[in-house]
Amino acid sequence: MNSQNEMASYFGAGQEQLSTEQSFTTEDVLWAVGIWSVILTLSPVIVFYMLMVA
């Protein structure tokens, strides 16, 4: 086997799973909702703090 085939075997090993699975999982959705809830909850607090300090 030449070096090009060896490189292809290393880099092509995980591409089959990535190409077949394109949808978001429940864990991805919950993570995104959690991050946005923290951002939207803390943004008024941060704005109020900046107004009081500035």
C-alpha positions in Angstrom: 0.0 0.0 0.0 1.4 3.4 -0.9 1.3 6.5 1.3 -1.7 8.0 -0.5 -3.8 5.0 0.3 -2.7 5.1 3.9 -3.6 8.7 4.2 -7.0 8.1 2.7 -7.6 5.3 5.1 -6.8 7.5 8.1 -8.7 10.6 7.0 -11.7 8.7 5.4 -12.4 6.6 8.4 -14.9 9.0 10.0 -16.5 10.6 7.0 -19.1 7.9 6.4 -20.8 8.6 9.7 -20.7 12.3 9.1 -22.2 12.2 5.7 -25.1 9.9 6.8 -26.1 11.8 9.9 -27.0 15.3 9.2 -29.9 16.0 11.6 -29.8 17.5 15.1 -30.1 15.2 18.0 -32.2 15.9 21.1 -28.9 16.6 23.0 -28.0 19.3 20.5 -31.3 21.0 20.8 -31.3 20.9 24.6 -27.7 22.3 24.6 -28.7 25.2 22.3 -31.8 26.0 24.3 -29.8 26.0 27.5 -27.1 28.3 26.1 -29.7 30.7 24.7 -31.7 30.7 28.0 -28.6 31.7 29.9 -27.7 34.4 27.4 -31.2 35.9 27.4 -31.5 35.7 31.1 -28.2 37.4 31.9 -28.3 40.0 29.2 -30.7 42.5 31.1 -28.5 42.0 34.2 -25.3 42.8 32.2 -27.0 45.9 30.6 -28.2 47.2 34.0 -24.8 46.7 35.5 -23.1 48.5 32.6 -25.5 51.4 33.0 -24.9 51.7 36.7 -21.1 51.5 36.4 -20.7 53.8 33.3 
